[in-house]
């Protein structure tokens, strides 16, 4: 419950146009200090949980082990973690490309799901809770690679969850 409260507080900050991405280039030590706030840590933790759920616990764990092995007693950059995950997924998913959309954008997407008969369509757009006119910029170009999971009525209780990666503004 405490973790969920932290996530919701971070999300309330992240929806504001004055928010910042989890990762971005910095020019000064002051900018570095600004980057390491609760938003970065909580959103970062949430993104890792999302990735773990999408890849599966075993694949995620293997990616972490590769990352730690490759960078033990050394330095690392954020891309190194995604490269380790890509190594484990054997090219079936470009984890780096997916995660860069999450750590490089401020805010998060609003996903709209519409059902017409047996057809399901999904659409994404940047979610803003409140627009601050003095800081407003257009975010129409924002596009996330959103891992979606769903269950159908064909569930046989051994494999119930299906996955879909929404990497465009809309999809079916």
Order of alpha helices (4+ residues) and beta strands (2+ residues): alpha-alpha-alpha-alpha-alpha-alpha-beta-beta-beta-beta-beta
